[in-house]
Amino acid sequence: MVNGPDIGVLALQGDVREHVAALESVGARAVPVTDAAGLGRVDGLVIPGGESTTISMLAIRWGLMDPLRAAVRDQMPMYGSCAGMILLADTVLDGRADQQPIGGIDMVVRRNAFGRQVDSFEADVTFPAVGPDPLRAVFIRAPWVESIGPSVEVLASVPAAAGDRIVAVRAGSLLATSFHPELTGDHRVHALFVDIVARAI
């Protein structure tokens, strides 16, 4: 029986079903969110991977961008994976001129930092916030975090040619990863987010 919090998955574009399944597997009631009314009925929100520019443009077109920003200001817990990380960043590098982030996390994120689709990869990531065992992470046209402000905690990094790159952060009730935990059978990141939501309500 599901008795966890009600968590929405922003269903404008991207891997919505995978996040719904992952959230339900760790005890949340997960529902797709496509409008402001739906946003108002959930305790937390996942912003899935996909194409950050498309998600941004659809959020504006469907009248969701302002409600999303208001929800961040009201401290609704949100988790962004890949494109979701980009959308939760206060500053985005290499984005389109008309791309608008939701914001909320004091960080600078570089879009498609790890390369094109052909450069996608998997790696074992040390992520102490979800336990001692490494987390298998899937990176698909993934961003990385260039810099963070003092309110942001680094949760995980991976080695890269120019040095370690930040791939997971938390700022209060906001969580973001540059990888896709919904694409593996390991749902510890989703369990962490469900716990964040549960503690906030």
C-alpha positions as CSV (number, residue, x, y, z in Angstrom):
1,M,0.0,0.0,0.0
2,V,1.3,3.4,-1.0
3,N,1.3,5.9,1.9
4,G,4.1,8.3,1.0
5,P,3.8,11.9,-0.2
6,D,2.1,13.0,-3.4
7,I,4.9,13.8,-5.8
8,G,4.3,15.2,-9.3
9,V,6.4,14.6,-12.4
10,L,6.5,17.5,-14.8
11,A,5.0,16.0,-17.9
12,L,5.8,18.4,-20.6
13,Q,8.5,16.4,-22.3
14,G,11.1,13.8,-21.3
15,D,11.2,10.5,-19.4
16,V,8.1,11.0,-17.3
17,R,6.9,7.4,-17.0
18,E,10.3,6.2,-15.8
19,H,10.3,8.7,-12.9
20,V,6.7,7.9,-12.0
21,A,7.6,4.2,-11.8
22,A,10.8,4.9,-9.7
23,L,8.9,7.1,-7.3
24,E,6.1,4.6,-6.8
25,S,8.7,1.9,-6.2
26,V,9.9,3.8,-3.1
27,G,6.5,4.5,-1.7
28,A,5.4,7.8,-3.2
29,R,2.1,8.5,-4.9
30,A,3.4,9.8,-8.3
31,V,1.3,11.7,-10.8
32,P,2.1,13.6,-14.0
33,V,1.7,17.4,-13.8
34,T,0.9,19.4,-16.8
35,D,-0.7,22.6,-15.4
36,A,-0.8,24.9,-12.5
37,A,-3.8,23.2,-10.9
38,G,-1.9,19.9,-10.9
39,L,1.2,21.6,-9.4
40,G,-1.0,22.8,-6.6
41,R,-2.1,19.3,-5.7
42,V,1.3,17.8,-5.0
43,D,3.8,18.0,-2.2
44,G,6.9,17.9,-4.4
45,L,7.9,17.8,-8.0
46,V,10.4,16.0,-10.3
47,I,11.6,17.7,-13.4
48,P,12.7,14.9,-15.7
49,G,15.4,14.6,-18.2
50,G,14.6,15.4,-21.8
51,E,15.4,18.6,-23.7
52,S,15.8,21.6,-21.4
53,T,15.0,24.2,-24.1
54,T,11.8,22.3,-25.1
55,I,10.6,21.9,-21.5
56,S,11.3,25.6,-20.9
57,M,9.4,26.7,-24.0
58,L,6.4,24.4,-23.2
59,A,6.3,25.6,-19.6
60,I,6.1,29.2,-20.8
61,R,3.5,28.4,-23.5
62,W,1.3,26.4,-21.1
63,G,1.4,29.1,-18.4
64,L,3.5,27.0,-16.0
65,M,6.8,28.9,-15.7
66,D,5.5,31.5,-13.2
67,P,3.7,28.9,-11.0
68,L,6.9,26.8,-11.0
69,R,9.0,29.7,-9.9
70,A,6.5,30.6,-7.3
71,A,6.6,27.0,-6.0
72,V,10.4,27.3,-5.7
73,R,10.0,30.5,-3.7
74,D,7.4,28.8,-1.5
75,Q,10.0,26.1,-0.8
76,M,8.2,23.2,-2.6
77,P,10.8,20.3,-2.8
78,M,11.9,19.7,-6.4
79,Y,14.3,17.2,-7.9
80,G,15.7,17.8,-11.4
81,S,17.6,15.2,-13.4
82,C,19.7,16.1,-16.4
83,A,17.5,18.7,-18.2
84,G,15.8,19.2,-14.8
85,M,19.2,20.2,-13.3
86,I,19.6,22.8,-16.0
87,L,16.1,24.2,-15.3
88,L,16.7,24.5,-11.6
89,A,20.0,26.4,-12.1
90,D,20.1,30.1,-11.5
91,T,22.6,30.4,-14.4
92,V,22.9,28.3,-17.6
93,L,25.9,28.3,-19.9
94,D,25.6,27.3,-23.6
95,G,21.9,27.5,-23.5
96,R,19.7,29.1,-26.2
97,A,19.1,32.8,-25.9
98,D,15.3,32.2,-25.5
99,Q,15.8,29.5,-22.9
100,Q,14.5,30.4,-19.4
101,P,15.4,28.4,-16.3
102,I,13.0,28.0,-13.3
103,G,16.0,28.8,-11.1
104,G,16.3,28.2,-7.3
105,I,19.7,26.6,-7.0
106,D,22.6,29.0,-6.7
107,M,24.8,27.3,-9.3
108,V,26.2,27.7,-12.8
109,V,25.4,24.7,-15.0
110,R,26.9,24.1,-18.4
111,R,24.4,22.5,-20.8
112,N,25.6,19.4,-22.8
113,A,28.9,19.6,-21.0
114,F,29.9,16.0,-21.4
115,G,29.2,16.1,-25.1
116,R,26.7,14.9,-27.7
117,Q,24.4,11.9,-27.7
118,V,27.3,9.7,-29.0
119,D,29.4,10.7,-25.9
120,S,26.8,9.3,-23.5
121,F,28.3,7.0,-20.9
122,E,27.7,5.2,-17.6
123,A,29.9,5.4,-14.5
124,D,29.9,4.3,-10.8
125,V,29.5,7.4,-8.7
126,T,30.2,7.8,-5.0
127,F,27.1,9.4,-3.5
128,P,27.3,9.2,0.3
129,A,23.8,10.8,0.8
130,V,22.2,7.6,-0.5
131,G,24.6,5.1,1.1
132,P,28.1,3.7,1.0
133,D,27.7,1.6,-2.2
134,P,28.5,3.3,-5.5
135,L,25.6,4.4,-7.6
136,R,25.5,3.4,-11.3
137,A,24.8,6.7,-13.2
138,V,23.7,7.1,-16.8
139,F,24.9,10.3,-18.4
140,I,23.1,11.3,-21.7
141,R,24.1,14.7,-23.2
142,A,24.5,15.6,-19.6
143,P,25.3,18.9,-18.0
144,W,27.7,19.5,-15.2
145,V,27.9,22.1,-12.5
146,E,30.7,24.7,-13.1
147,S,30.3,26.5,-9.7
148,I,28.1,26.7,-6.7
149,G,27.1,29.3,-4.2
150,P,27.4,29.0,-0.4
151,S,23.9,27.6,0.1
152,V,24.6,24.6,-2.2
153,E,26.0,21.2,-1.0
154,V,27.9,19.0,-3.4
155,L,26.6,15.4,-3.3
156,A,28.6,13.7,-6.0
157,S,31.4,14.4,-8.6
158,V,33.0,12.5,-11.4
159,P,36.5,12.7,-12.9
160,A,36.9,14.5,-16.2
161,A,39.8,15.6,-18.4
162,A,39.8,19.1,-16.8
163,G,39.4,17.8,-13.2
164,D,36.5,16.6,-11.1
165,R,33.0,17.8,-12.2
166,I,30.1,18.2,-9.9
167,V,27.1,16.0,-11.0
168,A,24.8,16.1,-8.0
169,V,23.8,18.9,-5.6
170,R,21.3,19.8,-2.9
171,A,20.2,23.2,-1.8
172,G,17.7,22.9,1.0
173,S,14.6,21.1,-0.4
174,L,16.0,21.3,-4.0
175,L,17.9,18.3,-5.4
176,A,19.6,18.0,-8.8
177,T,21.6,15.4,-10.7
178,S,23.2,15.6,-14.1
179,F,22.5,11.9,-14.6
180,H,19.4,9.7,-15.0
181,P,18.8,7.5,-11.9
182,E,15.3,6.6,-13.3
183,L,17.0,4.5,-16.0
184,T,18.6,2.0,-13.7
185,G,17.0,-0.3,-11.2
186,D,18.7,1.6,-8.3
187,H,16.1,4.1,-6.9
188,R,18.1,5.4,-4.0
189,V,18.1,9.0,-5.4
190,H,14.3,8.8,-5.6
191,A,14.1,7.5,-2.1
192,L,16.3,10.4,-0.9
193,F,13.9,12.9,-2.6
194,V,10.8,11.2,-1.2
195,D,12.4,11.6,2.2
196,I,13.1,15.3,1.5
197,V,9.4,15.8,0.6
198,A,8.1,13.8,3.5
199,R,10.2,15.9,5.9
200,A,8.9,19.1,4.3
201,I,5.2,18.5,4.7
